[in-house]
Amino acid sequence: MRAAVLVAPERVELVDDWPEPGAGSGPGDVVVAVEGVGLCGTDLAVFHGRREVPAYPWVMGHEGFGRIVAVGTDVVDRQVGQRVVIEPNYACLKCADCSTGLTSACPHRAIVGLNSPGVLAERVAVPAGFAHPVVAAGSLGGGPAATDGRLAPADLACAEPYAVARAAVRRSGVTSGDRCLVVGAGAQGLLLCLVLVRLGVVPVVTEPHARRLERAVRLGAVADDGRAGFTYVFETSGYAPALRPAVDRAAPGATVVLVGLNPAPLPFSTDDVVRRQLVVRGSMIYDHPGDFTAAVAELASARPGRVVEAEFPLAAAEEAFAGASSRAGKTWIRIGSDHA
């Protein structure tokens, strides 16, 4: 089958003899014919060589969706033909963290595209419980999100990062009356703005990239005007110098939610936190299955595909990766019927 494989940092090749997943799938797996894959910052870090992969050649990508074409012998709740979104963090569901519901902290987690092969291939094997069926948009009144009764591919390509944004808002405890500052309007920041707007919040966004800021405003956010007194601060950029100025604008007792990843030490002290009575919490991906199931159920009404800017065929995967960080919106790669 065809796959886009990373053969060296910033070098992607299209191959047509990649092994089929059938032989490697187990009785509890389904085989998904992949229709598309979204790109995120983690994928770009792998592409540029900032995050190591187990071996070359390596199949990248984790934000996948498609249709089930085969089911394992032990699978009873998934059927051939179902359209699904892949939840690409396979928690063990047995460890202490998983038993408390914090599957995002599972130390045995298979992370698709990082320590487990990615989904930029025509077919992939997925544990059945991590292949989430999607409902046709027409049955939910999805309106313009649908094409011939189906959810738009761009919305499905954004399902996984939408789940990340939704989980961050859930964990934060924000309510409709809160004053929220969102740092960064990359794809994750845009989706977080979308979730907040759906909750009744008008987020203020700080973002130096003019076109990204314009996208945030179109989603219902407002541009940063220098105000302070925010009850919630969401840091999505992972850009270390942006954090301290944002925290300085938080109200006493505010909650600071860290979504973007950065290895630098936090730029404030316990004295800062205690005297201002701040709550600082990290939000790592989402917890299985509730966060992902809830996010998929909202796709038709939320229409997260509105943050997409560019679509590429599988044959142009290298181009898609190479320019993704400079685009104002999200990038996704079409596989499905693409035979370019």
C-alpha positions in Angstrom: 0.0 0.0 0.0 1.0 3.7 -0.3 2.5 5.6 2.6 4.3 8.9 3.2 7.5 8.0 5.1 10.1 10.2 6.7 13.5 9.0 5.6 15.5 11.8 7.2 14.7 15.1 8.8 12.8 17.2 6.4 12.8 14.4 3.7 9.5 12.6 3.0 9.1 10.0 0.3 6.0 8.5 -1.1 6.2 4.7 -1.3 3.8 2.2 -2.8 5.1 -1.0 -1.1 4.6 -0.3 2.6 3.4 -3.4 4.5 -0.3 -3.8 4.9 -1.6 -3.7 8.5 -3.6 -6.9 8.4 -0.8 -9.2 9.5 0.0 -6.9 12.4 -3.5 -6.3 13.7 -4.9 -8.2 16.6 -8.3 -9.7 17.4 -9.3 -6.5 19.2 -8.3 -4.2 16.3 -10.0 -2.7 13.3 -8.3 -1.8 10.0 -9.1 1.7 8.9 -8.8 2.9 5.3 -7.4 6.4 6.0 -9.1 9.3 4.2 -7.1 12.1 5.7 -4.6 13.2 8.4 -4.3 16.6 10.1 -0.9 18.1 10.9 0.1 19.6 14.2 3.1 21.0 16.0 4.2 17.6 17.2 4.3 16.3 13.7 6.3 19.3 12.6 8.8 18.7 15.4 9.3 15.1 14.1 9.6 16.3 10.5 12.2 18.9 11.3 14.2 16.4 13.5 13.5 18.1 16.8 11.8 15.0 18.2 13.5 11.6 17.6 11.7 8.7 16.1 12.4 5.0 16.8 13.8 4.4 13.3 13.9 5.5 9.6 11.9 5.2 7.4 9.1 6.3 9.7 5.4 6.9 9.1 4.3 10.1 10.7 0.9 11.6 11.5 -1.7 11.0 14.2 -4.8 13.1 13.5 -6.4 10.5 11.2 -9.9 9.6 10.0 -11.4 7.1 7.6 -13.6 4.0 7.2 -13.4 0.6 8.8 -12.6 -2.0 6.2 -11.9 -5.0 8.5 -12.6 -6.0 12.2 -10.8 -8.4 14.5 -12.4 -11.5 15.7 -13.0 -10.1 19.2 -14.6 -6.8 18.0 -18.3 -6.6 18.6 -19.1 -2.9 18.6 -17.5 -1.7 15.4 -18.6 -2.6 11.8 -17.1 -2.6 8.4 -18.1 0.6 6.6 -18.3 2.8 9.7 -16.6 6.2 9.4 -14.3 6.8 12.3 -11.9 9.3 13.8 -8.8 7.8 15.4 -7.9 8.6 19.0 -4.1 8.3 18.6 -3.1 7.8 22.2 -3.6 4.2 23.1 -3.6 4.0 26.9 -3.1 0.6 28.5 -6.3 1.0 30.6 -4.8 -1.1 33.3 -2.2 1.0 35.2 -2.8 3.2 38.3 -3.3 6.4 36.3 -5.7 4.7 33.9 -7.7 3.3 36.8 -8.3 6.8 38.1 -9.4 8.1 34.7 -6.2 10.0 34.0 -5.4 8.0 30.9 -3.5 11.0 29.5 -0.8 10.2 32.1 -0.6 6.5 31.2 3.2 5.6 31.3 2.5 2.8 28.8 0.7 4.9 26.3 1.3 4.1 22.6 1.7 7.5 21.0 0.8 7.3 17.3 3.5 8.9 15.1 6.0 9.1 18.0 6.7 5.8 19.7 4.2 3.9 17.5 3.9 4.2 13.7 1.8 7.0 12.4 -1.3 7.0 10.1 0.0 8.7 6.9 -0.7 5.4 5.0 -3.7 4.1 3.1 -4.6 1.6 5.8 -3.8 1.3 9.5 -4.7 -1.0 12.4 -6.3 0.6 15.4 -7.5 -0.8 18.7 -11.3 -0.8 18.2 -12.0 1.3 21.3 -9.8 4.1 19.9 -11.7 4.2 16.6 -14.6 6.5 17.3 -17.6 6.3 15.0 -18.9 9.6 13.6 -22.5 10.5 12.9 -23.5 12.0 9.6 -23.9 15.7 9.8 -27.3 15.7 8.2 -28.8 13.7 11.1 -27.6 16.4 13.5 -28.6 19.4 11.6 -25.0 20.2 10.7 -25.9 22.4 7.8 -22.9 23.7 5.9 -20.6 21.3 7.6 -21.9 18.5 5.6 -21.3 17.2 2.1 -23.7 14.6 0.7 -24.9 13.9 4.3 -21.5 13.4 5.7 -19.3 15.5 8.0 -16.9 17.6 6.1 -13.4 16.1 5.8 -11.8 19.2 7.2 -13.9 18.9 10.4 -12.8 15.3 10.8 -9.2 16.3 10.3 -9.6 18.7 13.2 -11.3 16.2 15.6 -8.2 15.2 17.6 -6.9 18.7 18.3 -10.5 19.8 19.0 -10.6 17.1 21.7 -7.3 18.6 23.1 -8.8 22.1 23.3 -12.1 20.9 24.7 -10.3 18.9 27.4 -8.2 21.9 28.4 -11.4 24.0 28.9 -13.1 21.2 30.8 -10.2 20.8 33.2 -9.9 24.6 33.7 -13.4 25.0 35.2 -14.1 28.1 33.1 -17.7 29.4 32.9 -19.5 31.8 30.6 -18.9 34.8 32.9 -15.1 34.4 33.0 -12.6 36.8 31.4 -10.2 34.7 29.3 -6.9 35.4 27.6 -5.6 33.0 25.0 -1.9 33.2 24.2 -1.3 32.1 20.6 -3.6 31.6 17.6 -2.0 28.7 15.9 -4.4 25.8 15.2 -4.6 24.8 18.9 -5.2 28.4 20.0 -7.9 28.8 17.3 -9.7 25.6 18.4 -9.5 26.7 22.1 -11.1 30.0 21.1 -13.8 28.1 19.3 -14.5 26.0 22.4 -14.7 29.1 24.6 -17.0 30.9 22.2 -19.3 27.9 22.3 -19.3 28.2 26.0 -20.4 31.8 25.9 -17.0 33.4 26.5 -15.5 36.1 24.3 -11.8 35.3 24.6 -9.1 37.9 24.1 -6.3 36.7 21.9 -2.7 37.8 21.8 -0.9 36.7 18.6 1.8 38.5 16.6 0.8 36.8 13.3 -1.8 39.1 11.7 -3.6 36.5 9.6 -3.8 34.1 12.6 -5.3 36.8 14.7 -7.8 37.6 11.9 -8.9 33.9 12.0 -9.4 34.0 15.7 -11.5 37.1 15.4 -13.7 35.5 12.7 -14.3 32.7 15.2 -15.7 35.1 17.8 -12.6 36.2 19.7 -11.3 39.7 20.1 -7.9 41.1 19.5 -5.7 41.9 22.5 -6.1 45.5 23.6 -3.7 45.4 26.6 -6.3 44.9 29.3 -5.6 42.9 32.4 -7.6 41.2 35.2 -8.2 37.9 33.4 -9.7 35.1 35.5 -8.3 32.5 33.1 -5.2 32.5 31.0 -4.7 29.7 28.4 -1.1 29.4 27.0 -1.2 27.5 23.7 1.8 28.7 21.9 4.6 26.9 23.8 6.7 30.1 23.2 8.5 30.6 26.5 8.8 34.4 26.4 5.1 34.8 26.0 4.1 33.2 29.3 5.3 35.7 31.9 3.7 38.7 30.3 0.4 36.8 30.1 0.6 35.7 33.7 1.2 39.3 34.8 -2.2 40.2 33.3 -4.0 37.6 35.3 -6.3 38.6 38.2 -5.6 37.5 41.8 -6.9 34.0 42.2 -6.8 33.3 38.4 -6.2 30.0 36.8 -3.3 29.6 34.3 -3.7 26.6 32.0 -0.6 25.5 30.1 -1.4 23.7 26.9 1.7 24.4 24.8 4.8 22.4 25.5 8.2 24.0 26.2 11.2 22.6 28.1 12.2 26.0 29.6 11.6 26.5 33.4 8.5 28.4 34.3 9.2 32.2 34.4 7.7 32.8 37.9 8.3 31.8 41.5 6.3 30.2 44.2 6.2 33.7 45.7 4.4 34.9 42.6 1.9 32.1 42.8 1.2 32.2 46.6 0.9 36.0 47.0 -1.4 36.2 44.0 -3.2 32.9 44.8 -2.8 31.7 41.3 -3.8 28.2 40.2 -1.4 26.8 37.6 -2.3 23.6 35.8 -1.1 21.7 32.8 -3.5 20.1 30.3 -2.1 17.1 28.5 -4.1 15.9 25.5 -7.5 14.3 26.8 -8.7 11.3 28.8 -10.1 8.2 27.2 -12.9 7.7 26.3 -15.0 10.5 27.6 -13.1 13.5 26.2 -12.8 12.1 22.7 -16.3 10.8 22.5 -17.7 14.1 23.6 -15.6 16.0 21.1 -16.6 13.8 18.2 -20.2 14.2 19.1 -19.8 18.0 18.7 -18.1 18.1 15.4 -21.2 18.8 13.3 -22.2 21.8 15.4 -18.8 23.1 16.3 -17.4 22.8 12.7 -13.7 22.9 13.8 -12.7 22.6 10.1 -13.1 26.4 10.0 -9.5 26.7 11.3 -8.2 24.8 8.2 -6.2 26.8 5.6 -4.6 24.2 3.3 -5.2 20.7 2.0 -2.6 18.6 0.2 -2.6 15.2 -1.5 -0.5 12.4 -0.1 2.0 12.8 -2.9 2.7 16.4 -1.7 3.2 15.4 1.9 6.7 16.9 2.1 5.4 20.2 0.8 2.5 20.1 3.4 4.9 19.6 6.3 7.5 22.1 5.1 5.2 25.0 4.9 2.8 24.2 7.7 4.3 26.5 10.3 4.1 29.5 8.1 0.4 29.1 7.3 -2.2 31.0 9.2 -4.5 28.0 9.6 -4.3 24.3 9.9 -3.0 21.9 7.2 -4.3 18.5 6.4 -3.3 15.8 4.0 -5.9 13.9 1.9 -5.4 10.2 1.3 -8.6 8.5 0.4 -9.1 8.5 -3.3 -5.9 10.4 -4.0 -3.8 8.6 -6.5 -1.6 11.4 -7.6 
